[in-house]
Amino acid sequence: MVPYTELSEDALRGVLESFVLREGTEYGERDVSLDQKVAQVTRQLQRGEAQIVFDPETESIDVVVVARGGRAAGPVRDKL
């Protein structure tokens, strides 16, 4: 896990923009701006509902939903 507070503002923005721009991230039928999407994921991180994880094997970073009990449950792919 990578605490979002450990990333610089620019690095965090880059991670979140990359995440929300990936195909498969669903926000419903309404049009949502990139800034709004980033803000939504930021709020999830702040509330502890999502975490940033780094996989050293693939050297990739992702945002995942936190299951009850504080463990990462999987990539955030549902409506945020």
C-alpha positions as CSV (number, residue, x, y, z in Angstrom):
1,M,0.0,0.0,0.0
2,V,1.1,3.5,-0.7
3,P,-0.4,6.2,1.6
4,Y,-1.8,8.9,-0.7
5,T,-0.4,11.4,1.8
6,E,3.1,10.2,1.0
7,L,2.8,11.3,-2.6
8,S,3.5,14.8,-3.9
9,E,0.5,16.7,-5.1
10,D,1.6,16.3,-8.7
11,A,2.3,12.6,-8.3
12,L,-1.0,11.9,-6.7
13,R,-2.8,13.9,-9.4
14,G,-1.0,11.8,-12.0
15,V,-1.9,8.5,-10.4
16,L,-5.5,9.5,-10.1
17,E,-5.8,10.9,-13.6
18,S,-4.3,7.7,-15.0
19,F,-6.7,5.7,-13.0
20,V,-9.9,7.6,-14.0
21,L,-8.9,7.8,-17.7
22,R,-8.6,4.0,-18.0
23,E,-11.3,2.3,-20.0
24,G,-13.7,0.5,-17.7
25,T,-14.0,3.1,-15.0
26,E,-17.8,3.7,-14.9
27,Y,-19.4,6.9,-13.8
28,G,-23.0,6.3,-15.1
29,E,-24.9,8.1,-17.8
30,R,-24.1,11.7,-16.8
31,D,-21.1,13.5,-18.1
32,V,-18.4,13.9,-15.4
33,S,-15.3,16.0,-15.9
34,L,-11.8,14.7,-15.2
35,D,-11.5,17.1,-12.3
36,Q,-14.8,15.8,-10.8
37,K,-13.6,12.2,-11.2
38,V,-10.3,12.9,-9.6
39,A,-12.0,14.7,-6.7
40,Q,-14.4,11.7,-6.2
41,V,-11.5,9.3,-5.9
42,T,-9.6,11.7,-3.7
43,R,-12.6,11.7,-1.3
44,Q,-12.6,7.9,-1.3
45,L,-8.9,7.9,-0.4
46,Q,-9.5,10.4,2.4
47,R,-12.4,8.4,3.8
48,G,-10.4,5.2,3.7
49,E,-12.8,3.6,1.2
50,A,-10.0,3.2,-1.4
51,Q,-6.2,2.8,-1.3
52,I,-3.3,3.2,-3.7
53,V,-1.3,0.0,-4.1
54,F,2.0,-0.7,-5.8
55,D,2.8,-4.1,-7.3
56,P,6.6,-4.5,-7.3
57,E,6.4,-7.5,-9.6
58,T,4.7,-5.6,-12.4
59,E,5.9,-2.2,-11.2
60,S,2.4,-0.9,-11.6
61,I,0.2,1.2,-9.3
62,D,-3.6,1.0,-9.0
63,V,-6.4,2.3,-6.9
64,V,-8.4,-0.4,-5.0
65,V,-11.6,-0.5,-3.0
66,V,-11.1,-1.3,0.7
67,A,-13.2,-4.1,2.0
68,R,-14.6,-4.0,5.5
69,G,-11.8,-4.7,7.9
70,G,-9.4,-2.4,6.0
71,R,-8.1,-4.8,3.4
72,A,-7.8,-4.0,-0.3
73,A,-10.7,-5.8,-2.1
74,G,-9.9,-5.1,-5.7
75,P,-9.6,-2.3,-8.3
76,V,-12.1,0.5,-8.1
77,R,-14.2,-0.1,-11.2
78,D,-17.7,0.7,-10.0
79,K,-19.3,4.1,-9.9
80,L,-17.4,6.4,-7.6
